[in-house]
Every structure is written in C-alpha cells, then in structure tokens.
Amino acid sequence: MLNRFEDILSHCIDEIKAGRAGIEECLERYPSMRERLEPLLRTALEIREAPDVRPSDAFRVKARVQLMEHIHDRQAVTKWPWSRYNRQTKQTSLRRRFSMVSVVLAVVLALSAVGGGTAYASQGSLPGDALYPVKLGTEQIGMMLLGDDAVRAERALKLADRRIEEMEALAEAGRSQDLALAAGKYDDAMNTVASRTERAGNGEAAAVNVTAIVAEATVRHLSVLDMVAGLVPPEAQEAIAHARNVSATGHFRALEALARRDPAEATEISLAAMEGRLDRARTMGEQGNRDEMENALEQFEAMAEFGEEISRIAREIDKDIEKVDDLVAEATAIHLNVLAEVWDRVPEQAREAIEEAMAASLIRHERAREAMEERGVGVPPAVVPERIRERVEERVREQLEGIPGGPSSPPSGTPGGVPSGRP
C-alpha cells in the first residue's frame, strides 16, 4: 500500500497515462490528498512525455568527476555566519557554473525519462526522501534562468519559503532526524537571497522592493519556526535554533538595506515583527513555558535595539524622521500595555525579564516623545500600571546607569519619573 505522497502521485500519473484510471478516479482513491494531488496531476499530464534521453557512458564518467569536484569545493567553504559570508564566498566562474548545470540537467532528464512521473512527484518530497535530490536539482536549474539580481533574489526567497514548509511538514510527521538537512538548505537559500540583493544595489527600486519582501517573509519564517520548535524533541532543537538565527539575520540585513531608502517602511515592518515577538511571549507565558517566553523577549529586545539603528539611519540621511518618531512613540505605548498583561499572567520568577523589557520600552518611548515635543508636537507620556510602577522605575534607573554618558534618572513624567496610571 502506498503511503508517501510522492509515491502516490507517481503511481497516479503512470496509471492515467496507461489508461487504467482517470484523474477523478485517482482523486477518489486518495480523498485526503485531493487538494494537493489534483493541480500536480493536471500539470503533469499537460506536459508532453519527456524524450528518451540517456547519457552516454563517456558523459556519465565525466559528469561524475565534475560532480565530485563540486562537492569537494562546497565542503571547503564555510558559509555561516552571514557576517563572514561576503569575505569567504568567491565568485564561481561561468565555466564551472555551466558545467554543474549540465550535470544536474542530465540527472533530472535521465530520471524523468526512466521514471515517467518521477520528476513531477519529486516536488512533494521532503529532506530524507529518495526523490529529494531530484527536487533540489530542478530548483537549481530554475535559479539559472534569465533574470536580474532582484528577480533571482525573489526566486531564492521562494526556495527559502519552501524549506520552511518542509521543516513544518517534517516536524508534523515526526521526522526530526531530517530537520538539520532542511535547515542547512534554508541557510543556503537565504545566503543566495542576501548576495543577490546586495548585487542588485540599494538604489534601485526593484532591489528596495525585494528588501521589504525579505524583511516581511523572514517574520513569517520565524512564526513557523516557533511552532516547529514546540513539536520537535530536544535533539532537534539545535537545527531549529540555527534556522531561527538565519531568519533573524536575514530580517536585520533586509531592514538595514530598506532603511537607507525608506526608513518609515522599515520602521513599520520592524514594529510589526516586534509585536509578533510580544504575542509569542504572551502565549508562552500563559502556557508556563518560561524558557520560550524569555527567548521571545530577547528577540523582541534585539528587534527594538535594531529599531534604534533605523532611527539613526533616518537622521543620518535626513528622511522620514518625524514619521519614524511618531511610529515609535505610538508602538512603544502599546508594547507597555501588552507587557503589563504578560506580567500579570506569569509567575513571580518570570517577571524580571518582563520588567526589563518594560523599562527599555519606556525609555524608547520617552526619547521619541521628547524628540517630537522639540518639533512642537505634543505626545502624552506612556502609562505604566500602578501595580508595576515602582519595579519598572527601578529597572529604568539600572538601565540608564548602564548607558555611558546617559542620564542617571528615569524619564520625566509623574513624581518618581515613571508615568503612572491604571489601565
């Protein structure tokens, strides 16, 4: 009995082409897979049968040598972390690139000719499946198609999306042993996104659009990886942590590039990502998962600190300064309310991390508010609930004392320095 999706798809294609069954009959056999099967079946049957392409013995020997050389070169390159990516990766010559394309193309064509629907069925395969290398091969050929760097960056991002979907499917299927391979391929795709975006240049409209797409996509990736982290056993957490790191790095790189052209949009995307981390912290706090709650708060703080970099860039290029300050002032007031809700729902031992985040958010709010008041725009101070006020005030003092050359007292507001009130 067939169980795997790719086997079922391949079997259906062969059955229909042999005249032993129709599309509807195959779909009725596998009702739970109908939604995934139908579009792939119809697409596969619209494509003409592949020619009987069989590489010669001489070509197979040459291809094997070239493939082994490529694998050896790949093993000699360290790609992670991204901070070293540009210094370590050398541009591949056109001759080697097209040699590798010929190898992959020959393999894919040979499999298609011999296995009937194998190439089509591979599209539903996952890391660890026999057909997964065929799927990767067809993707590599697609990446070689014509298009400028911005177009190729979007293609690579689609592959990154696909790797995230594979990690989700592997986690749901209980195949945690294959997650490391998916995470590594996700790293590869995001490295390609980064290099192609940088080559496109920050000044081009198409490249700016890509940076916004990447910044938003990586937020979605993080959300899926959060879910995956909750499904896999401890031994698979390292692979998920690596993928999370890749997502966060890609997010920050894209935001920085976008901020140099459109600081306001970069700020909006950054604040949306921060809200997602707060929602994660709230959910984990309610579930009593202290480690994941604190991890979400750490990510929130990292994003908030990067938001300050966006503000700096806005002032450096003298663009969207007022808009950025307004967005930050409004968002940080909301963040304080959400953090207060989280504080109420977690045990005492987990509250310190929330108080630290509240103090940092309050400082950022006051800075944005003061900048706006200097321009004659009045903004009311953020409200800290009375039940937390004294504790947050102490955290504010500690954080300000740790800033070289910074003030030694909390932001102005009510007596004691922290605006108070009841929600």
N, C-alpha and C positions, 0 to 999 in steps of 0.2 A: 504494500500500500504506500502510495506517495504521500509524504508529509511536508516536505520543504516546498516553498513557493516556487523557486526556480525550476525544480523538477516537474512540478505540476504544469507550469507554463510551457516548458519544453515539450512535455507529453501532449498537451492540448494542441500545440502547433503541429506536431507530427501527425496527430490523429485527424485534424481538419484537412491538412494537405493531402493525406492519404485517402480522404473521402470517407473515413469511418465514422465521422461525427461532424456536427455543425457547431458554430460558435455558441448558440444558445444551449445546445445540449451539454457542452463542456462547462458552461457557466452554471447550469443547473446541478452539475455534479459537485461543484465546489461553491455553494452559496455564500459561505463566509468570506470567500476571497473574490467575489464577483466584482467589487468596486476596483480592486487592483488589477484583476485579470483582464477585464473587458477592453480597456484602452490599449494595453500592451498586445493583446491578441489581434485587435483590428489593425494596429500599426504594423505588426509583424507580417500580417497576411497581405497588406497593401504593397509591401516591398517585394520586388522580384527575387526569385531564388538566386542565391549567390552562385557565381560560376565555379566550376570545379578547379579551384586554384590549389595547386600542390607544388610547394617549393622543391627545387632540385636538391639532390644530395649535397652538391657543392655549396649551394646557398645556405642550407641548414648548418653546415660546418662553419661557414663564415659568420652567419648570424649568431651562432653560439659563442664564438670568440668575441664578437663585438658586445654581446650581452654581458659576458663575464667581465670584460674590461669596464663596462659602465657600472656594474655592481661594485667592482673594486674601487672605482673613483668615488662612488657615492659613500662607501664606508669610510673613506679618508676625510670626509668633510663633516665638521661639527656645525650644526645649524642653530643650536639653542644656546643661550637666549638670543632674542632679537637684537639686543644691544650690540652683539658682535656679528650680526648677520652680514652687514654690508662689507665688513673687513675680511670675512672669512670666505665668502662665496665668490668664486671667479666666474667671469662670463664664459659660457660654453661656446666653443667655436661652431660656426654654421655646419661645418663638415660633420662634427660629432653629432650635432642635433639631428641632422637629416639621416645620418646612419642609424641612430636609435629609432627614429620614426619608421624607417624601413623594416627594422626588426619587429617592432610592435605591430605594424600593419600586417606583416607576413603571418605573425602568430594569430592575429584576430581573423584574418581572411581564411587561414587554414582551419581554424576551429569552426568558423561559420560554414565552410564548405563541407566539413566532415560531419558536424553535429546538427545540421539543419537549423533548429531554433536556438542553438546554444548561445550565440552572441546576444540574442534578444533576451533570453532567460537570465543571462548574467546580470542584467540591470536590476534584478531584485535580490541579488546575492549580498551577503554580508561578509565582513572580515572573518577569515577562517573557513569559508565555503570554497569548494573546488573551483567554482566559476568566478570567484572574486578577482583574480588576476586578469581575467578577460575584461571585466568591467573597468578596471583601472587602465587597461590598455586602450580601450575605446575612449576613455576620458583624456588620456594623453594625446591621442590623435586630435580630439576636439580642441585641445588647447593650442595645437599647432596651426589651426585655421587662421585665415587672414583677419586682421583687426588691429587697431592701435592699442597702446598700452592700457588705456582706460577700459576698452572693451575686454581685453584679456584679464584685467583685474576683476571685472564683474564675472567673467567665466570662472575664474579661480574661486571667487566668493561663493558661487553656486556649488562648486565642489566641496567647499568648506561646510555649506549648509547640508550637503548630502552626508558628509562624515558625521555631523551632529545627529542627523536622523538615524544613521547606522548605530551610533553609540546608544541612542534611546532604544532602538529595536533589540540590540544585544542585551541591554540591561533587563528589558521586559521578558526576554526569552531565557534569562538566567545564564547567559554565556559570557560571564565576566572575564574568562580567560582570553577572550579575543578583544577586549577593550583597549589594551595597550597598542595593538596594531591600528585600530581606528583613531586613537588619539595621536599616534605618530603621523598618520596620513592627514589628519586635521592640521597638525603643525606644518606639514609640507604645503598644504593649500594656503594657509594664512601667510606663510613666508612669501609665496608667489603673489598673493594679494598685495603685500607690503612693497615688494620690489617693483611690481608693475605700476602701482600707484605713484611711487616716488619717481619712476622714469617718466610718467605722464606729465609731471610738473604741477606744482601747486597753483600756478597762474592760469591754467586752462580750466574753462567752465566744466568740461566733461570730467576732469580729474577732481574738481571740487565736489561735483555731484557724487562721484564714487566714494569720496571720503565720508560724506554724510551717510551713504548707503551702508558702508562698512561699519561706521560707528553705531548705527541702529541695529544692524544684523548681529553684531557681537553682543549686544544687550540681550537679544533673543537667545543666542547661544548660551549665555550664562544662565538664563532661566531654565533651559532644558537640562543643562549640566547639573543644576541644583537638584532637579527631580531625579536624575540618574544617580547622583551621589546618595540619595536616600534609598535606592533599590539594590545597590551592589554591596558585596561583603567587604570587610576591611582590606583584604589583599588586593582589591581592585581600586581602592581609593587613590593610590598614587597616580594611576593613569588619569583619573578624573581631575585630580588636583593639577596635573600637568596641562590638561585641556583648558581648565579654568584660567590658569596662568596665561596661556596663549590667547584666550579670548580677551582677558583684561588688557594684555599688552597691545593687542590689535585695536582695542577700543581707544586706548590712550593715544596711540600713534595716529589714528584716524582723526580724533578730536583735535589734536595739536595742529595737524595739517589744515583741517577745516577752520580752526580758529584764526589762522593767518589770513583767511579770505572772508569769513563770515562769523565773527565772534558771537553774535546773537544766536545764530542757529546752533553753533557748537555748545553754547550755554544751555539752550533748551534741551538738546539731546542729553547733555551731561546731567541735568537736573532730573530728567525722566529716568535715567539709569539709577540715580541715587534713590529715587522713590521706589524703584524696584527692589533695591537692596534693603530699604526700610521695611517694605512689605514682607520680604523674606525674613528679616529679623523678628518682626511681629509674629509671623506664623511659627517660626522655630521656638520663640519664647513661649507661646501658648501651648506648644507641644512638649515643653520642658526639655528641649534639645539645646542645652547651653552652649556646647561647642559650635554648632552651626549658627546659633544666634550671634555669638561673638565674632564668628568668621564673617557673617553678613555685615556686621557693624564695622569691622576692619575694612571691608571692601567699600562700604559707604564712606568711611573717612578718607580712604585713598582717592575715591572719586571727588570728594569735597575738596581735598588739597589740590587735585588737578584742576578743579574749577577755579581756584585762585590763580593758577597759571593762565587759564583762559582770560581772566580779568586783567592780568598783567599784559598779555599779548594785546588785548583790546586797547589798553592805554599806550602801549608801545607803537601801534600802528594808527592810533587816534581814530578808532572806528567803533561804533555801537557801545560806547562807554556807558551812556545813560541807560540804554536798554539792558545791558548786562547787569548793572547795579540794581535796576528795578526787578529783574527776574530773580536775582539772588536774594534780595530783601523779602520778596513775596514767598519764595520757596523755603527759605530757612525758617520763617514763621510757621509754615505748615509742618516742616520737619520737627520742630519743637513739640508741636501738638501730638504728632504720631509717636515720637519717642516717649512722651509722657504716658501715652496709652500702653506702650510696651512696658514701661517701668511698673505700671500698676499690675501687670499680668504675669510678672516673673518673680521667682523667689528672691529673697534678700541678697543672697550670694551672687546673683547675676546682675544686680542693679548698678554696680560700679561702672561697668562698661557703658551702660546706657547714660549714666550721669556724665561721663567723659564726652560722649557724643553730643549730649545736650549742651554742655559748656562750649564745645567747639562750634556748634551751630549758632549759639547765641553770639559768640564773638564775631562770626562771619556776618550775621545779621546786622549787628551794630556798626560794623565797618561800612557795609553797603548803605545803611541808613544815614550815617554821618556824611558819606560822600554825596548822597542825594540832597541832604539838607544844605550842604555847601553850595549847591546849584539852585537853592531856593525851593526845593521840592520837599514838602513835609511828609514824613512817613512815621506812623505810630510805632513805638517800641514793641517788640515781641513780648508776649505774655508767658511767664513761667508759672505754672500752678503753685499755689502757696505751699502745698504739702511737700514740694521738692525744692522750693526756692533756696533754702539755706544750704542744702547739699550741693546744688548746682553752683551757687555763688562760690563755695569753697573750691570747686573744680575749676571755675573760671580763674580764680586767683592763682591756682597752681599752674595753669596753662600759660597765663600771661607772664608769670615769673620765669617761665622756661623759655620765653622769646627774647633773644639778645636785643637789647636796646628798646624793648617793648615797654608799655606801661605796666605799673605794678598794682593797679587797681582795676576792679571789674568795670564793664561798660556802664555808662551813666543811665539812670532810669529812676527807680524809686530808691528810697533810703536803703543803703546796703549795696547798691549798684546793680542789682538784677531786677528787671521789671517783674512785678508780681501780679497775681490775679487768680481768679478761679475760672476754669473752662466752662 
